[in-house]
C-alpha cells in the first residue's frame, strides 16, 4: 500500500471510492454490494473510511426513526395506547433530553417492531427488528458498557466473548478523522438458542454523542477482513450484522435513566427467514431486559 501513495492525490478503488468488485480473492461477487476499505494496511485509516462511517451513522440513525418502515409487534400497540409518552418518545430523533411524564406507570415495558429495508440491496429480503425500553443507567455509562468488549457478558447471556482487532479512533473528546468517536473493528462469538452451531461476527462499531445532550448513537455493520468460508468448522458459522443501531436517549430530570432504542438486522447462513424473525423478536426485548438486570 505504501507504494500506491493512498493518501496522495491518486484515485484507487476501495480506498478513494467504492467498488463493485470484491476486494479479496474468494469473496463472492454480489451485484447488490459495493466495497470500501477501512484501513490502508499500514496502521492508518483508508482515505474513504471516514466518509463511509459517517454515511453509515447517518443511515442507521435515519433508519431507527423512519416510522413508515416499522410494524408494531406483540403488545406494543397496547403499551402506546396506555401511555402517550411512548407514541412521541420512540420517534423523537433529537432535540435534547426527553421529558418523562410525572405519572409514568411503569418502566418495565418493552416495545417491539419488525420491518424490512426497502432499498432492495443486499440483505433487504431479511427482516429487521426494532425495540425500545427504559433502562436505569445514564446514557454515558450505558454507552461505555456497550463499547467495552471486555464487559459484553455482563448483559449478553448468549455471548462467548468479543475482542477488538483494529482501533481506528478511541477519543470522544477531541476531533479526529471519524469526528469525536470510538471507531473500531471487533470479532464476537455467540451461541443463540435453537441453532446448534455458534455464530461469529466481524463488525465495525462507531459510537458518538448526539447533539443537544440528547444521548449517544452506536452503529454496527459487518466487515470482511480476509477471504473466509461461511462455515469456520463443524461448530461455528460466520454471520453478519447487516445493520445494528443503538440510540441511548437522555431523560430530563432522570440522570441515571435513559431510553434505549435499538435495531438489529442480521444474516446467518442456514437460518430460514421465519426462524430468523422469531429469534429476533425474542432477542430484542431480552437485550433490554438484560440491561435492566445489571442494576
Order of alpha helices (4+ residues) and beta strands (2+ residues): alpha-beta-alpha-alpha-beta-beta-alpha-beta-beta-beta-beta-beta-beta-beta-alpha
